[in-house]
Structures are given as C-alpha cells and as structure tokens.
C-alpha cells in the first residue's frame, strides 16, 4: 500500500513539473510573439517602472556585493596560486567574471524582483484583475507579462556588465591596496585575456536567464490558487523553480562551451 501511495505521489509531482515547464515555455512563446507591444502605451509605462524597480534600485547592493566578491576571490586565488598574477587573472576571468557575475546578478534579481513579480501577479489574479482586463478588451499577456519579461532580460544583461566592471576595477583596486599588486599591469594583462566570443556568449546567457526568471515568476503568479496560501506558495515556487532552471541552463551552456 505504501509503495502504491509513494508511486502516485511521485507521478503527481512529475506531472506537475512537466505541466509547469510547458507553462513556462508557452508564456515565453506568447511573450516573444507580442514583444513589439512593449513599446505601446500603457505597456511601456509598466516596462519603465519595472526597469526602475529591478535595475536602478539594485545598483547599490550589487556594487557592494561585487566589490566584496571580487576582492575575496582575487585575494584567495592570489594566495593559493603562490602570488602568481598571471594565473590568478586567468582563473579569475573564467571563474568570476564570466560565470560568477552572471549568477550573482540573476540569483539576486530572482530573489528580489522575481519574488515581488510573482506575488504582485498572484495578488492581481486573486483580486480578479486579470479577468477585468479581459472584459475591458486588454490582453493581460501584453500588459502584465511582456513588460516584465522584457525588463528582466534588459536588467540581467545590463547589471551583469555593471557587476563585471565593479568586480574587475574594484577588485584590482583593493588588491593593490592590501597586497603587492600592480593595478595598471593587472588591467593590461586582464584586457589581453578577453575574448569577443566569450562576451557574446555571456550576453546570450544573461538574456536567456532573464527571460527564464520573467517567465517562471509570471506563470506562477498568474496561476496562483485562491485563498490565503496562494500568494506565498506562488512566490516560493517561482524562486525554487527559477533557481533550479537557471542552474540547469548554466550547465547546458557550459556543456556547449566545452564542445
């Protein structure tokens, strides 16, 4: 009897996960087809508000986090690699500038802006605002979803570049203050290691991750069940599913890079 119950629970969880994946994919396709509507009013005002909340208000925290992360990573690598600056810069570029910066930004935005997005849309769904938009002749996908996914993609891409700049310039500045580290020489050495193809791949990753966060949080928010537990459940599911999908996608990108 226990085996049967356990099997049914596992099957239900699998079906629920597959249904969520289909939902995320469908909402992404719908947003892509309606992407040009983001520049129409009132959708563009929603897009601007999301840019300010997700992007501009995140700048101070990301600057502090990037500065600390850059210095800590550089100092530890520098000591572990026997103060070899060339090897330190090589590992730092791959480990933190290419990978770490993207994950720092996308996980922070998922936890901060993604959770707010899911809870806001869940609240709209529970209050019947989505149905009201349909009755007014307004497509909820164009007004609620498209601006949020577009803003999340733009913010993840822009903030990743911002985070990378702070990691490099801020981290090198702190290293020159606390260690025997040549600031100008390290910048020149680091610039020579940059590859255009890696930059293009990083931009693609940020856009893809941003679309994933926006789609997951929008879907979970709009599909929130009624009742007092609807909003917190939708928010927690959005964060958990977004976290898992980002790690999976990052692993896929790493596999493609190896090939």
N, C-alpha and C positions, 0 to 999 in steps of 0.2 A: 504493500500500500504506500509506504514511504517513497519507494522508487518511482511509483506512478505519479505521486504528487510532485516530487522533485523534477521529474521529466517534464511535467506540464508547466511548471514554473520556468524552467529553462527555455522551453519552447515559446512561452509567452514573452519572455524577455528578448529572445531572438527576434520574434515578430515585431515587437515594439521598436527594437533598434533598427530593423530594416525599414519599418514604416517611417521612422524619424529621418533616416538617410534619404529616403525617397522624397520626403517633405523638404529637406534642405536643398536637394538637387532641383526640385520643381520650383522652389521660390527663387533660386538663383537664375534659372532659365527665364522665369517670368520677369525678374528684375532686369536681366540683360536685354530682353525684348523691349522693355519700357524705359531703358536707360536715358534716352534723349528727353523724356518728360521731366527729368530732374531740373532742367533749365526753365521750365514753365512755372508761373506762379499759380498757387501758393506753394508748390513743391520746393521751389528754390529757397524760400524763407526757412522751411524746415531743414533743408540742406545746410544753410548758413548757421542756423542755431546748433546743429549737430557738430559742425566744424569747430565752432567756438567751444562747445562743451567738451568734445572729445579731444580736440587738438590743442587749442590755445591754453585751456586751463590745465592741461597735463604737462606743460613745458617746465615749470619749476621742479616738480618731483622727478621727472625724467632726467633733468640736468644733474640734480644731486645724485640720483641713483647711478647714472652713467659715469659721473666723476669718481665716485667711490669704487664702482666695479672696475673701471679702467685702471685705477691705481693699485687696487688689491691684486688684480690679475697680473699686471706688469711686475709688481714687486715680487710676487711669489714665483713667477716664471723666471725672473732675473736671478733669483737666489738658487732655484732648483737647477737651472742651466749654467751654474757656475759663472754668473755675471757675463755671459756671452750675449752681447746686444743683438747680433745678427740673428741668432737662433730664437732669442726672446721675441723679436719683432715678427719673425716668421710664424711662430706658434700663436702669437697674439692676434695676428691678422686673421688666421683661419678660425681660431677658437672663439674669439670675442667679437671682432669687427664684422666678420661675415655671418657667423651663427648667433653669437650671444646677443648682439644688438637687436636683431630681428625678434628673438624670443623675449627679450626684456620688454620691448615695446608691445608686442602682441598680447603677452600674458597680462601686462598691466592694463591695457585697454579692455581686454576681455573681462577682467575683474572689476574695473571701474565703470567704464562706459557700456560694456556689453550687458552687465547685470542691470544697470539703470535702464537700458533699452528694453530688455526683456520684461522687467517689472512695469515699465510705463505702458508697453503694448498689452500686457496682461490686464492691467487696470482698465485700459480702453476697451478691451474685449468684454470684460466683466460688466462694465457700465453700459454696454450696448452701443458704444460709439462707432464701432465698425459697421454694425447693421445700419446705423443712422447715416453713415457716409454713403452706403449703397442706395438708400432711399433718396438721398439728395443728388444722386447721379454722379458721385465722386468715387473713383476707383481707389479702394484702400491700398492696393498694391502700389499705385503711383504716388499716393500722398504719404503713406506710412512707411512703406518698405524701401522703395527705391532710394529716397534721400538718405536713409540711414545706412544702407549698404554702400552707396557711393561715398558718403562721408567717412565711413570706417576704412574703406580702401585708401582714400586720399590721406587720411590721418596716419595710418600704419606706415605707408610709404614715406611720407614727409618726416614723421617723427623718428623713423629708423635712420634716415640720413642725419637728422639732428643728433640722435644718440651716438652715431658713429663719430661725428665731429667732436663731440664732447669727450668720448672715450679716448680719441687719439690726442687731441691738443691738451685737454685737461689732464689726462693720464701722464703724458710726457712731461708736462709742466711740474706735476707733483713729484715725478721720478727725479727730475733734475734738482729739485729742492731737497729731497731726502737721501738720494743716492748719487753716486758718481755717474751721472747720466748726461750725455751731451744732447741737449734739446734739439739744436739745429741739425746735427748729424743724424739723429734718430728720425727726424721728419724727412730728411732727404733719403735715407735708407728705406724708410717705410713707403715713400712715394714710388720708389723704383719697383717695389714688390706688387703694386696694384695692377690688376689685370682687368681690362674692359669687359671681358666675358663674365667674370665673377660679379661685376657691378650690375650687369644686365640680369643675371640670374637672381641676385638679391632683390632687385626691383620686382621681378616676376613673383618671387616668393612673398614679398610684402603685400602685393595686390591680391594674390590668391588667399593669403591668410586673412586679410581684411575682409574679403568677400565671404570667407567661411564664418568669421565671427559675426558679421552682419546678418547672414542668412540663418545661422543657428539661433541667435538671440531673437530675431524677428519671428521665426517659426514657433519657437517655444512660447514667446509672449502671446502671439495671436491664437495659439491652440490651448491656452491656459483654461483649466476647468473652472467652473463656478465654485464659490464657497471661499471661506477664509484661508484655506490652504493653497488655493490656486496660484496666487502670485509668488509666494516663496518657493513652491515646487517648480514653477516655470523658471524662476531665476536660477535655482540650484541646478536644474537640468541643463540650462543654457551654458552655465560655466563648466560643468563636468563634461558635457558633450563637446563643447568648444575646445577645452583643454586636450581631450583625447584626440580629436580630429586634427588639431594643429601638430601634435607630436607625430601622428601617423603621416601627415602630409610632409613634415620636415624629414622624416625617414625616407619617404619616397623621393624627395628632391636630392637627398644625399646619395641614394642609390643611383639616380640618373647621372649625378655628377661623376661618380666612380666609373661609369661606362663611357 
